[in-house]
Amino acid sequence: MAAAIVAAAEAKGINLRHIDEDTVGVSADETTTQAIVAGVLEAFGAAAVDAAAGTDTEFALDAAVERSSGYLQHPVFNTHRSETQLLRYIRRLSDRDLALDRTMIPLGSCTMKLNATAEMEAISWPEFASIHPFAPDSQTVGWRELITDLEDQLTEITGYDQVSLQPNAGSQGELAGLLAIRGYHLSRGDDQRTVCLIPASAHGTNAASAVLAGMKVVVVATAPDGSIDHDDLNAKIEANKDVLSAIMITYPSTHGVYDADVREVCDSVHAAGGQVYVDGANLNALVGLAQPGKFGGDVSHLNLHKTFCIPHGGGGPGVGPVAAKAHLAPFMPGNAATWTEGNDVPISASRFGSAGVLPISWAYVKLMGAEGLTEATKSALLAANYVAARLNEYFPVLYTGEGGLVAHECILDLRGLTAKTGVTAEDVAKRLIDYGFHAPTLAFPVAGTLMVEPTESEDLGWPSASSTTASTPPPWRSRLRAR
């Protein structure tokens, strides 16, 4: 019965959800017209209803849910009384915005790249933008071909065996990877393996993800040079060897350096029966040069909204694919629409998460190619080391790796300046905004510091000599108070 109704609706160009033999799902929004409603009723074998025949009272809201408070009370809603006034107001707001089309956004560990128009254009095409996440497979052949191709490319780039594009954000990718590890241990009867080691140099969200996955967090100390303290790591492994589930490492670390001993760390955890989660937030320093799946990782999440060019300012949209080795593949996210139980726990309601923005990353990878992606990584590393070298005399770089070099970002230590002058890292961040620079990451991962990541999007020619935002502070910017 339900299948016949769904088929009848599809013949009219309307998709209904086939839930089970007796149940059909129907959803509507502000774009649903009377004609669509009539088509749904006809699919059920019912006659169309004349909407004009009803009365306002029949469809009125219950008094208990009606709004009693005021709304649209701000002056902005009643002071702009012509299109010209409103247009100029919107333009003033736009002029005050600091975005990548105006200035550099050097947020450490957040990889704010400039997105090419050619990469962005396809997401506005109805063929991608108008597809419902639960549309039947017969209507999404081309869409799924793009998704599969992108999964295959990400698999090759990372050195893993399988990629799922389901997680909607990096945080969801982290959780999906940890649930895969947890499921793997449970499948082997290792229910007691619940301890997750997290170095202090790891990405900031790791501990929350581990707790959400039902694990107990044990922090591993940082050595004076910013790397993982091996004495503390070995002690923590020994103390938890029978209950060790995983270690979450960020590579290169959030301290902005490559840990040269990453293979040794992975081998030590594996020897104790644990799995290795490599946080992919800093993959912009690896693409084309190193593969997490080849140097010891069992599972990673990636950030398409960082490394692979999907814009992620203003709260979204994010895509945090999870990539895993073959032994964890059975525990990758399943399809929530059909899942009832099993190891493949879904992480999002739809099979491919934020699929509408995937054409951006697909186009980025295709346009760049293997050589271009590698050159982008090299340029990002060069830019970060250039910034570190130029600023080190004035704002000492807190951590460096072998040869005094950093990875794709550097931490500028302002604590000495603050002790001498009272000028804080926050003061410097605000003053940069006065001159048209977006402030770097403040006080993370070390208080009193700024973390800078220029990415490969910036060159030595920025800002130009004629740039007014770089030479004269706009009058509407906040001012650093006189000291």
C-alpha positions as CSV (number, residue, x, y, z in Angstrom):
1,M,0.0,0.0,0.0
2,A,2.7,2.5,1.0
3,A,4.8,1.7,-2.0
4,A,1.9,2.3,-4.4
5,I,1.3,5.7,-2.8
6,V,4.9,6.7,-3.0
7,A,5.0,5.6,-6.7
8,A,1.8,7.5,-7.5
9,A,3.2,10.7,-5.9
10,E,6.5,10.3,-7.7
11,A,4.7,10.1,-11.0
12,K,3.3,13.6,-10.2
13,G,6.9,14.9,-9.4
14,I,6.4,14.7,-5.6
15,N,8.7,12.7,-3.3
16,L,7.2,11.0,-0.3
17,R,9.2,8.8,2.2
18,H,8.5,5.1,2.1
19,I,9.0,4.2,5.8
20,D,7.4,0.7,5.9
21,E,4.6,-1.2,4.4
22,D,1.9,0.9,6.1
23,T,3.6,4.2,6.7
24,V,4.5,7.1,4.4
25,G,6.4,10.2,5.4
26,V,5.2,13.7,4.3
27,S,7.0,16.9,4.9
28,A,6.0,20.5,3.9
29,D,7.5,24.0,4.2
30,E,6.8,27.5,3.0
31,T,7.4,26.4,-0.6
32,T,4.6,23.9,-0.6
33,T,1.8,25.0,-2.8
34,Q,-1.9,24.1,-3.0
35,A,-1.1,22.2,-6.2
36,I,1.4,20.0,-4.3
37,V,-1.1,19.3,-1.5
38,A,-3.7,18.3,-4.1
39,G,-1.1,16.0,-5.7
40,V,-0.4,14.3,-2.4
41,L,-4.1,13.8,-1.7
42,E,-4.6,12.3,-5.2
43,A,-1.7,9.9,-4.6
44,F,-3.6,8.7,-1.5
45,G,-6.8,8.3,-3.6
46,A,-8.5,11.3,-1.9
47,A,-10.2,14.2,-3.6
48,A,-8.5,17.6,-3.6
49,V,-9.7,20.1,-1.0
50,D,-10.7,23.6,-1.9
51,A,-8.5,25.7,0.4
52,A,-10.8,28.7,-0.1
53,A,-13.7,26.8,1.4
54,G,-12.2,26.9,4.9
55,T,-12.3,29.8,7.3
56,D,-9.6,31.6,9.2
57,T,-10.9,30.3,12.5
58,E,-10.6,26.7,11.4
59,F,-6.8,27.1,11.0
60,A,-6.2,29.5,13.8
61,L,-3.4,28.8,16.3
62,D,-4.4,27.9,19.9
63,A,-4.3,30.9,22.1
64,A,-1.7,29.2,24.3
65,V,0.9,29.3,21.6
66,E,0.2,32.8,20.2
67,R,2.9,35.4,20.6
68,S,2.1,38.0,23.3
69,S,5.5,39.8,23.4
70,G,6.6,42.5,21.0
71,Y,8.7,41.8,17.9
72,L,10.7,43.8,15.3
73,Q,11.0,46.6,18.0
74,H,14.6,47.6,17.2
75,P,14.8,51.0,15.5
76,V,16.4,49.5,12.4
77,F,13.0,48.1,11.5
78,N,11.2,51.4,11.4
79,T,13.8,54.1,10.7
80,H,14.7,53.1,7.1
81,R,11.6,54.1,5.3
82,S,12.8,54.0,1.7
83,E,14.7,51.5,-0.5
84,T,17.5,54.0,-0.8
85,Q,17.9,54.3,3.0
86,L,17.7,50.6,3.5
87,L,20.3,49.9,0.7
88,R,22.7,52.4,2.3
89,Y,22.3,50.9,5.7
90,I,23.0,47.4,4.4
91,R,26.1,48.8,2.5
92,R,27.4,50.4,5.7
93,L,27.1,47.0,7.4
94,S,29.0,45.4,4.5
95,D,31.7,48.0,4.7
96,R,32.3,47.1,8.3
97,D,32.8,43.4,7.6
98,L,36.2,41.7,7.7
99,A,36.0,38.9,5.2
100,L,38.4,37.0,3.0
101,D,37.5,39.1,0.0
102,R,38.8,42.1,1.9
103,T,41.6,40.9,4.1
104,M,43.6,38.0,5.5
105,I,42.1,35.9,8.2
106,P,45.1,34.1,9.8
107,L,43.2,32.0,12.3
108,G,45.6,29.3,13.5
109,S,44.2,25.7,13.1
110,C,41.2,27.1,11.2
111,T,42.7,27.3,7.7
112,M,40.6,30.1,6.2
113,K,41.3,29.8,2.5
114,L,40.0,32.1,-0.2
115,N,37.4,30.2,-2.2
116,A,37.5,30.4,-6.0
117,T,34.2,31.5,-7.7
118,A,34.5,28.6,-10.1
119,E,34.5,26.2,-7.1
120,M,31.5,27.9,-5.5
121,E,29.3,28.3,-8.5
122,A,27.8,24.8,-8.8
123,I,26.2,24.8,-5.4
124,S,23.6,27.3,-6.7
125,W,22.6,25.1,-9.6
126,P,19.2,23.5,-9.0
127,E,20.6,20.1,-10.0
128,F,22.6,20.2,-6.7
129,A,20.8,22.8,-4.6
130,S,17.3,21.4,-4.9
131,I,17.9,17.7,-4.1
132,H,16.3,16.5,-0.9
133,P,18.6,14.3,1.3
134,F,16.1,11.5,1.2
135,A,15.3,11.7,-2.6
136,P,15.2,8.2,-4.1
137,D,18.4,6.8,-5.6
138,S,16.8,6.8,-9.1
139,Q,16.8,10.6,-9.0
140,T,20.4,11.1,-7.6
141,V,22.6,9.0,-9.8
142,G,24.8,11.9,-10.9
143,W,24.9,13.4,-7.4
144,R,26.1,10.1,-5.9
145,E,28.7,9.7,-8.7
146,L,30.2,13.0,-7.6
147,I,30.1,12.0,-3.9
148,T,31.7,8.6,-4.6
149,D,34.4,10.3,-6.7
150,L,35.2,12.7,-3.9
151,E,35.3,9.8,-1.4
152,D,37.8,8.0,-3.6
153,Q,40.0,11.0,-4.0
154,L,40.0,11.7,-0.2
155,T,40.9,8.0,0.4
156,E,43.9,8.3,-1.9
157,I,45.0,11.6,-0.4
158,T,44.9,10.4,3.2
159,G,46.2,6.9,2.7
160,Y,43.2,5.2,4.3
161,D,41.0,2.5,2.9
162,Q,37.6,4.0,3.2
163,V,36.0,7.5,3.6
164,S,32.5,8.4,4.7
165,L,31.2,11.9,3.9
166,Q,28.3,11.6,6.4
167,P,29.5,13.7,9.4
168,N,28.3,17.3,9.2
169,A,31.2,18.9,11.0
170,G,34.7,18.1,12.3
171,S,33.3,17.5,15.7
172,Q,30.9,14.8,14.2
173,G,33.9,13.4,12.3
174,E,35.8,13.0,15.6
175,L,32.9,11.3,17.2
176,A,32.4,9.0,14.2
177,G,36.1,8.0,14.3
178,L,36.0,7.3,18.1
179,L,32.7,5.3,17.8
180,A,34.4,3.2,15.1
181,I,37.3,2.5,17.5
182,R,34.9,1.7,20.3
183,G,32.9,-0.6,18.1
184,Y,36.1,-2.4,17.0
185,H,37.1,-3.1,20.6
186,L,33.6,-4.3,21.5
187,S,33.5,-6.6,18.6
188,R,36.7,-8.3,19.9
189,G,35.3,-8.6,23.4
190,D,37.5,-5.8,24.8
191,D,34.7,-4.0,26.6
192,Q,37.2,-2.7,29.2
193,R,39.2,-0.6,26.7
194,T,37.7,2.8,27.4
195,V,40.8,5.0,28.1
196,C,41.7,7.6,25.5
197,L,45.1,9.3,25.8
198,I,45.0,12.9,24.6
199,P,48.3,15.0,24.4
200,A,48.0,18.5,25.7
201,S,49.2,19.6,22.2
202,A,46.1,18.0,20.5
203,H,43.1,19.8,19.0
204,G,40.9,21.5,21.5
205,T,37.7,19.5,20.8
206,N,39.2,16.0,21.2
207,A,38.5,15.6,24.9
208,A,34.8,16.4,24.5
209,S,34.5,14.0,21.6
210,A,36.1,11.2,23.6
211,V,33.8,11.7,26.6
212,L,30.8,11.8,24.2
213,A,32.0,8.4,22.8
214,G,32.0,6.9,26.3
215,M,35.7,7.1,26.9
216,K,37.7,8.3,29.9
217,V,40.3,11.0,29.0
218,V,43.9,10.8,30.3
219,V,46.0,13.8,29.3
220,V,49.6,13.3,28.2
221,A,52.0,16.1,29.1
222,T,54.0,18.4,26.7
223,A,57.8,18.4,26.5
224,P,59.6,21.8,26.8
225,D,60.0,21.9,23.0
226,G,56.2,21.5,22.4
227,S,56.3,17.8,21.4
228,I,54.7,14.9,23.3
229,D,56.5,14.1,26.5
230,H,57.6,10.5,25.9
231,D,58.3,9.7,29.5
232,D,54.8,10.7,30.4
233,L,53.3,9.0,27.4
234,N,55.1,5.7,28.2
235,A,54.0,6.0,31.9
236,K,50.4,6.6,30.9
237,I,50.4,3.7,28.4
238,E,51.9,1.3,31.0
239,A,49.4,2.4,33.6
240,N,46.5,1.8,31.3
241,K,47.7,-0.9,29.0
242,D,44.8,-3.3,29.8
243,V,42.1,-0.6,29.3
244,L,43.7,1.5,26.6
245,S,41.3,2.2,23.8
246,A,43.0,4.9,21.7
247,I,45.2,8.0,21.5
248,M,44.1,11.2,19.8
249,I,47.0,13.1,18.2
250,T,46.9,16.1,16.0
251,Y,49.6,16.1,13.3
252,P,51.2,18.5,12.9
253,S,50.3,19.4,16.5
254,T,48.3,22.4,17.6
255,H,51.7,23.8,18.7
256,G,52.4,24.4,15.1
257,V,55.2,21.8,14.7
258,Y,55.6,18.3,13.2
259,D,56.3,15.8,15.9
260,A,59.3,13.9,14.3
261,D,58.5,10.9,16.6
262,V,54.9,10.4,15.4
263,R,55.6,6.9,14.2
264,E,57.1,6.0,17.5
265,V,54.0,7.3,19.3
266,C,51.7,5.3,17.0
267,D,53.8,2.1,17.5
268,S,53.8,2.4,21.3
269,V,50.0,2.7,21.4
270,H,49.5,-0.2,18.9
271,A,51.8,-2.4,21.0
272,A,49.5,-1.8,24.0
273,G,46.4,-2.8,22.0
274,G,45.1,0.7,21.4
275,Q,44.1,2.4,18.2
276,V,45.4,5.7,16.8
277,Y,43.1,8.6,15.9
278,V,44.9,11.3,13.9
279,D,43.0,14.6,14.0
280,G,42.8,16.0,10.5
281,A,42.3,19.6,11.4
282,N,45.8,20.5,10.3
283,L,45.7,18.5,7.1
284,N,46.6,21.6,5.2
285,A,50.2,20.9,6.2
286,L,50.1,17.3,4.9
287,V,48.2,17.0,1.6
288,G,50.6,15.7,-1.1
289,L,53.4,15.3,1.4
290,A,52.3,12.7,4.0
291,Q,49.3,10.4,4.6
292,P,48.0,9.8,8.1
293,G,46.9,6.3,7.1
294,K,50.5,5.4,6.1
295,F,52.4,6.7,9.2
296,G,50.3,5.0,11.8
297,G,46.8,6.3,11.9
298,D,43.8,3.9,12.1
299,V,41.2,6.6,11.7
300,S,41.0,10.4,11.1
301,H,38.5,13.0,10.4
302,L,39.1,15.7,7.7
303,N,37.7,19.2,7.5
304,L,36.4,19.9,4.0
305,H,35.5,23.4,5.3
306,K,39.2,24.0,6.0
307,T,41.6,22.0,3.9
308,F,39.3,21.5,0.9
309,C,37.9,25.0,0.5
310,I,34.3,24.9,1.7
311,P,33.8,28.3,3.4
312,H,33.2,27.9,7.1
313,G,32.9,31.4,8.5
314,G,29.6,32.4,10.2
315,G,28.8,29.0,11.6
316,G,28.8,26.7,8.6
317,P,28.3,24.7,6.6
318,G,30.7,22.1,7.7
319,V,31.7,18.7,6.4
320,G,33.9,16.5,8.5
321,P,34.5,13.2,6.7
322,V,35.8,10.2,8.6
323,A,38.5,8.1,7.0
324,A,39.6,4.7,8.3
325,K,41.7,1.6,7.7
326,A,40.1,-1.6,6.5
327,H,39.8,-3.2,9.9
328,L,37.6,-0.3,11.1
329,A,35.5,-0.1,7.9
330,P,32.6,-2.2,9.3
331,F,32.2,0.4,12.1
332,M,31.9,3.5,9.8
333,P,28.6,5.4,9.9
334,G,25.6,3.6,8.5
335,N,22.4,4.9,6.9
336,A,20.1,6.4,9.5
337,A,17.1,5.9,7.3
338,T,17.4,2.1,7.4
339,W,19.6,1.5,10.5
340,T,18.1,-0.3,13.4
341,E,21.1,-1.8,15.2
342,G,24.6,-2.9,14.5
343,N,28.2,-1.6,14.5
344,D,27.7,1.0,11.8
345,V,26.1,3.6,14.0
346,P,24.8,6.6,12.0
347,I,26.3,10.0,12.9
348,S,23.8,12.2,10.9
349,A,20.2,11.8,9.9
350,S,21.1,11.8,6.1
351,R,23.4,9.4,4.4
352,F,25.8,12.1,3.0
353,G,25.5,14.9,5.6
354,S,25.9,18.3,4.1
355,A,26.0,17.0,0.6
356,G,24.8,20.2,-1.0
357,V,28.2,21.8,-0.6
358,L,30.3,18.9,-1.7
359,P,30.7,20.2,-5.3
360,I,33.0,22.9,-3.9
361,S,35.6,20.4,-2.6
362,W,35.1,18.2,-5.7
363,A,35.9,21.1,-7.9
364,Y,38.8,22.2,-5.8
365,V,40.5,18.8,-6.0
366,K,39.8,18.4,-9.7
367,L,41.0,21.9,-10.6
368,M,44.2,21.6,-8.4
369,G,45.1,18.0,-9.3
370,A,47.8,16.1,-7.4
371,E,50.6,18.5,-8.3
372,G,48.5,21.6,-7.4
373,L,47.4,20.2,-4.1
374,T,51.0,19.4,-3.2
375,E,52.2,22.9,-4.2
376,A,49.4,24.4,-2.1
377,T,50.7,22.6,0.9
378,K,54.3,23.7,0.3
379,S,53.1,27.3,-0.2
380,A,51.2,27.2,3.1
381,L,54.3,25.9,4.9
382,L,56.5,28.5,3.3
383,A,54.1,31.3,4.2
384,A,53.9,30.2,7.8
385,N,57.7,30.0,8.1
386,Y,58.1,33.4,6.5
387,V,55.7,35.0,9.0
388,A,57.5,33.3,11.9
389,A,60.9,34.4,10.7
390,R,59.9,38.0,10.1
391,L,58.1,38.4,13.5
392,N,60.3,36.3,15.7
393,E,62.5,39.2,16.7
394,Y,59.5,41.2,18.0
395,F,57.1,38.4,19.0
396,P,59.1,35.2,19.7
397,V,57.8,32.0,18.2
398,L,57.0,29.8,21.1
399,Y,57.6,26.4,19.5
400,T,59.7,25.2,16.5
401,G,60.5,21.8,15.2
402,E,63.7,20.5,13.6
403,G,65.9,23.2,12.1
404,G,64.0,25.9,13.9
405,L,61.0,25.6,11.4
406,V,57.3,25.5,12.0
407,A,54.6,23.7,10.1
408,H,51.6,25.6,8.6
409,E,51.1,27.9,11.6
410,C,53.1,29.5,14.4
411,I,52.4,30.6,18.0
412,L,53.6,34.1,18.8
413,D,54.5,34.5,22.5
414,L,53.4,37.9,23.8
415,R,53.8,37.2,27.5
416,G,57.2,38.8,27.7
417,L,55.9,42.0,26.0
418,T,52.9,42.0,28.4
419,A,55.3,41.7,31.5
420,K,57.4,44.6,30.3
421,T,54.7,47.0,29.0
422,G,51.3,45.8,30.0
423,V,50.2,45.4,26.4
424,T,48.4,42.1,26.1
425,A,47.8,39.7,23.3
426,E,44.2,40.8,23.3
427,D,45.4,44.5,22.8
428,V,47.4,43.5,19.8
429,A,44.5,41.5,18.3
430,K,42.2,44.5,18.6
431,R,44.8,46.8,17.1
432,L,45.3,44.5,14.1
433,I,41.5,44.9,13.5
434,D,41.9,48.7,13.6
435,Y,44.3,48.4,10.6
436,G,42.2,46.0,8.6
437,F,43.7,42.7,9.7
438,H,41.5,39.9,11.1
439,A,43.0,39.0,14.5
440,P,44.8,35.6,14.7
441,T,43.6,32.9,17.2
442,L,43.9,34.4,20.7
443,A,45.0,32.5,23.8
444,F,44.8,29.1,22.2
445,P,46.5,26.7,22.8
446,V,48.6,28.8,25.1
447,A,47.3,31.8,27.1
448,G,49.0,35.1,26.3
449,T,49.8,34.1,22.7
450,L,48.5,34.5,19.2
451,M,48.5,31.6,16.7
452,V,48.9,32.6,13.1
453,E,48.1,30.5,10.0
454,P,48.4,32.4,6.7
455,T,47.5,29.5,4.4
456,E,48.6,29.4,0.8
457,S,46.0,32.0,-0.2
458,E,48.2,34.9,0.8
459,D,51.3,36.2,-1.0
460,L,54.1,38.7,-0.3
461,G,52.2,41.4,-2.2
462,W,49.4,41.8,0.4
463,P,48.5,44.4,1.4
464,S,49.2,46.7,-1.5
465,A,50.8,50.1,-1.0
466,S,47.5,51.8,-2.0
467,S,45.4,49.8,0.5
468,T,43.5,52.3,2.7
469,T,42.5,49.6,5.2
470,A,46.1,48.8,5.8
471,S,47.4,52.3,6.2
472,T,44.7,54.3,7.9
473,P,42.5,52.9,10.7
474,P,38.8,53.3,9.8
475,P,37.0,55.7,12.2
476,W,34.5,53.1,13.3
477,R,37.0,50.6,14.5
478,S,37.5,50.1,18.2
479,R,40.6,51.9,19.6
480,L,43.4,50.5,21.8
481,R,43.2,52.7,24.8
482,A,46.2,54.9,25.5
483,R,48.7,53.5,28.0
